[in-house]
Amino acid sequence: MELPLPPLDLRRFTWSKNSRTLVASESDFGPLREGKWWLGRLHDDSVDVGIAIKSHKTNQIKRFFLYKNDEERMVFHPIEKMSVVLEVILLND
């Protein structure tokens, strides 16, 4: 079963048209002392984690799974293939 995730606001991201990437800093979503409240399990029968992003224009929520995590950034890919967004990058700051 799909688990609910608190959606991030699309307006907080910078759009890179050439790479088809959304980029933001983790601190854009609140103080880091509050933890990564926006990162959560995607399904009740797996350990995969991800994020959700809500469009202010369409009200649609899209979900992304954690593809890569290192000291500098977290990289997410869309769960469902999208024609526009290839990946989402959250920079560690």
C-alpha atoms as an extended CHARMM CRD file, in Angstrom:
* protein
*
        93  EXT
         1         1  MET       CA              0.0000000000        0.0000000000        0.0000000000  PROA      1               0.0000000000
         2         2  GLU       CA              1.2070000000        3.5110000000       -0.8310000000  PROA      2               0.0000000000
         3         3  LEU       CA              2.0040000000        5.5790000000        2.2640000000  PROA      3               0.0000000000
         4         4  PRO       CA              1.1740000000        9.2900000000        2.4620000000  PROA      4               0.0000000000
         5         5  LEU       CA              3.9970000000       11.8310000000        2.3290000000  PROA      5               0.0000000000
         6         6  PRO       CA              3.7810000000       15.5150000000        3.2390000000  PROA      6               0.0000000000
         7         7  PRO       CA              4.1920000000       17.2860000000       -0.1250000000  PROA      7               0.0000000000
         8         8  LEU       CA              6.8860000000       19.8560000000       -0.7590000000  PROA      8               0.0000000000
         9         9  ASP       CA              5.9160000000       23.0860000000       -2.5180000000  PROA      9               0.0000000000
        10        10  LEU       CA              7.0680000000       23.1540000000       -6.1410000000  PROA      10              0.0000000000
        11        11  ARG       CA              7.6870000000       26.9190000000       -5.8650000000  PROA      11              0.0000000000
        12        12  ARG       CA             10.6470000000       26.2210000000       -3.5450000000  PROA      12              0.0000000000
        13        13  PHE       CA             12.5540000000       24.5130000000       -6.3790000000  PROA      13              0.0000000000
        14        14  THR       CA             14.6340000000       25.9870000000       -9.1740000000  PROA      14              0.0000000000
        15        15  TRP       CA             13.9060000000       24.5040000000      -12.5970000000  PROA      15              0.0000000000
        16        16  SER       CA             16.8040000000       23.6610000000      -14.9340000000  PROA      16              0.0000000000
        17        17  LYS       CA             15.2590000000       23.3160000000      -18.3740000000  PROA      17              0.0000000000
        18        18  ASN       CA             18.4170000000       21.9260000000      -20.0270000000  PROA      18              0.0000000000
        19        19  SER       CA             18.8730000000       19.0490000000      -17.5760000000  PROA      19              0.0000000000
        20        20  ARG       CA             15.1270000000       18.7630000000      -16.7590000000  PROA      20              0.0000000000
        21        21  THR       CA             16.0000000000       18.8710000000      -13.0700000000  PROA      21              0.0000000000
        22        22  LEU       CA             14.3870000000       20.4640000000      -10.0200000000  PROA      22              0.0000000000
        23        23  VAL       CA             16.9250000000       21.7260000000       -7.4540000000  PROA      23              0.0000000000
        24        24  ALA       CA             16.5170000000       23.0280000000       -3.9030000000  PROA      24              0.0000000000
        25        25  SER       CA             18.4060000000       23.0750000000       -0.6250000000  PROA      25              0.0000000000
        26        26  GLU       CA             17.2030000000       21.0000000000        2.2970000000  PROA      26              0.0000000000
        27        27  SER       CA             17.0030000000       24.1380000000        4.4290000000  PROA      27              0.0000000000
        28        28  ASP       CA             14.4190000000       25.5790000000        1.9930000000  PROA      28              0.0000000000
        29        29  PHE       CA             11.9180000000       23.3080000000        3.7320000000  PROA      29              0.0000000000
        30        30  GLY       CA             12.5340000000       24.4010000000        7.2920000000  PROA      30              0.0000000000
        31        31  PRO       CA             15.2350000000       24.2620000000        9.9470000000  PROA      31              0.0000000000
        32        32  LEU       CA             17.2780000000       21.0950000000        9.7870000000  PROA      32              0.0000000000
        33        33  ARG       CA             16.8860000000       20.7150000000       13.5630000000  PROA      33              0.0000000000
        34        34  GLU       CA             13.2950000000       19.6970000000       12.8060000000  PROA      34              0.0000000000
        35        35  GLY       CA             14.6300000000       16.7510000000       10.8540000000  PROA      35              0.0000000000
        36        36  LYS       CA             13.8620000000       15.6390000000        7.3520000000  PROA      36              0.0000000000
        37        37  TRP       CA             10.0920000000       15.5620000000        7.9100000000  PROA      37              0.0000000000
        38        38  TRP       CA              9.5170000000       15.5440000000        4.1530000000  PROA      38              0.0000000000
        39        39  LEU       CA             11.3890000000       12.2510000000        3.5820000000  PROA      39              0.0000000000
        40        40  GLY       CA              9.4370000000        9.0720000000        4.1980000000  PROA      40              0.0000000000
        41        41  ARG       CA              8.7070000000        5.4980000000        3.2600000000  PROA      41              0.0000000000
        42        42  LEU       CA              6.8630000000        5.1350000000       -0.0230000000  PROA      42              0.0000000000
        43        43  HSD       CA              5.0740000000        1.8240000000        0.6300000000  PROA      43              0.0000000000
        44        44  ASP       CA              4.1800000000       -0.1750000000        3.7060000000  PROA      44              0.0000000000
        45        45  ASP       CA              5.8020000000       -3.3380000000        2.3190000000  PROA      45              0.0000000000
        46        46  SER       CA              9.2100000000       -1.8640000000        1.4040000000  PROA      46              0.0000000000
        47        47  VAL       CA             12.0050000000        0.2170000000        2.8570000000  PROA      47              0.0000000000
        48        48  ASP       CA             12.2580000000        2.5660000000       -0.1450000000  PROA      48              0.0000000000
        49        49  VAL       CA             12.0620000000        6.2300000000        0.8210000000  PROA      49              0.0000000000
        50        50  GLY       CA             11.1590000000        9.2810000000       -1.1720000000  PROA      50              0.0000000000
        51        51  ILE       CA              9.4740000000       12.6510000000       -1.3760000000  PROA      51              0.0000000000
        52        52  ALA       CA              6.3150000000       14.1570000000       -2.8110000000  PROA      52              0.0000000000
        53        53  ILE       CA              6.0800000000       17.4920000000       -4.6230000000  PROA      53              0.0000000000
        54        54  LYS       CA              2.8520000000       19.4150000000       -5.1280000000  PROA      54              0.0000000000
        55        55  SER       CA              2.3130000000       21.7570000000       -8.0590000000  PROA      55              0.0000000000
        56        56  HSD       CA              0.7250000000       25.0660000000       -7.1460000000  PROA      56              0.0000000000
        57        57  LYS       CA             -0.6370000000       25.3410000000      -10.7120000000  PROA      57              0.0000000000
        58        58  THR       CA             -2.2750000000       21.9320000000      -11.1460000000  PROA      58              0.0000000000
        59        59  ASN       CA             -2.6050000000       20.7980000000       -7.4970000000  PROA      59              0.0000000000
        60        60  GLN       CA             -1.1480000000       17.4560000000       -8.5960000000  PROA      60              0.0000000000
        61        61  ILE       CA              1.2470000000       15.6040000000       -6.3230000000  PROA      61              0.0000000000
        62        62  LYS       CA              4.0940000000       13.6140000000       -7.8560000000  PROA      62              0.0000000000
        63        63  ARG       CA              6.2120000000       11.1290000000       -5.9170000000  PROA      63              0.0000000000
        64        64  PHE       CA              9.9600000000       10.5230000000       -6.2800000000  PROA      64              0.0000000000
        65        65  PHE       CA             12.1700000000        7.7490000000       -4.8880000000  PROA      65              0.0000000000
        66        66  LEU       CA             15.6390000000        8.2470000000       -3.4230000000  PROA      66              0.0000000000
        67        67  TYR       CA             18.0900000000        7.2180000000       -6.1390000000  PROA      67              0.0000000000
        68        68  LYS       CA             21.3880000000        8.4330000000       -4.6760000000  PROA      68              0.0000000000
        69        69  ASN       CA             22.4860000000        9.9310000000       -1.3660000000  PROA      69              0.0000000000
        70        70  ASP       CA             25.9360000000       11.3070000000       -0.5900000000  PROA      70              0.0000000000
        71        71  GLU       CA             27.4790000000       14.0360000000        1.5510000000  PROA      71              0.0000000000
        72        72  GLU       CA             26.5630000000       16.8010000000       -0.8990000000  PROA      72              0.0000000000
        73        73  ARG       CA             23.0940000000       15.9180000000       -2.1370000000  PROA      73              0.0000000000
        74        74  MET       CA             20.1460000000       13.5940000000       -2.3650000000  PROA      74              0.0000000000
        75        75  VAL       CA             18.9990000000       12.6560000000       -5.8620000000  PROA      75              0.0000000000
        76        76  PHE       CA             15.4380000000       11.4970000000       -6.5100000000  PROA      76              0.0000000000
        77        77  HSD       CA             13.8590000000        9.9950000000       -9.6260000000  PROA      77              0.0000000000
        78        78  PRO       CA             10.1650000000        9.9810000000      -10.4490000000  PROA      78              0.0000000000
        79        79  ILE       CA              8.2640000000        6.8300000000       -9.5390000000  PROA      79              0.0000000000
        80        80  GLU       CA              6.1150000000        7.2040000000      -12.6340000000  PROA      80              0.0000000000
        81        81  LYS       CA              7.8490000000        8.2570000000      -15.8340000000  PROA      81              0.0000000000
        82        82  MET       CA              7.3470000000       11.9520000000      -16.4800000000  PROA      82              0.0000000000
        83        83  SER       CA              7.7390000000       13.8490000000      -19.7170000000  PROA      83              0.0000000000
        84        84  VAL       CA              9.2040000000       16.9030000000      -17.9930000000  PROA      84              0.0000000000
        85        85  VAL       CA             11.1520000000       16.1130000000      -14.7970000000  PROA      85              0.0000000000
        86        86  LEU       CA             14.0290000000       13.6200000000      -14.9630000000  PROA      86              0.0000000000
        87        87  GLU       CA             15.3100000000       14.1060000000      -11.4330000000  PROA      87              0.0000000000
        88        88  VAL       CA             15.0650000000       16.1560000000       -8.2670000000  PROA      88              0.0000000000
        89        89  ILE       CA             18.1860000000       17.2330000000       -6.3580000000  PROA      89              0.0000000000
        90        90  LEU       CA             18.1480000000       18.3520000000       -2.7280000000  PROA      90              0.0000000000
        91        91  LEU       CA             21.4370000000       19.9130000000       -1.7160000000  PROA      91              0.0000000000
        92        92  ASN       CA             22.7430000000       19.2860000000        1.7900000000  PROA      92              0.0000000000
        93        93  ASP       CA             23.5400000000       22.5830000000        3.4580000000  PROA      93              0.0000000000
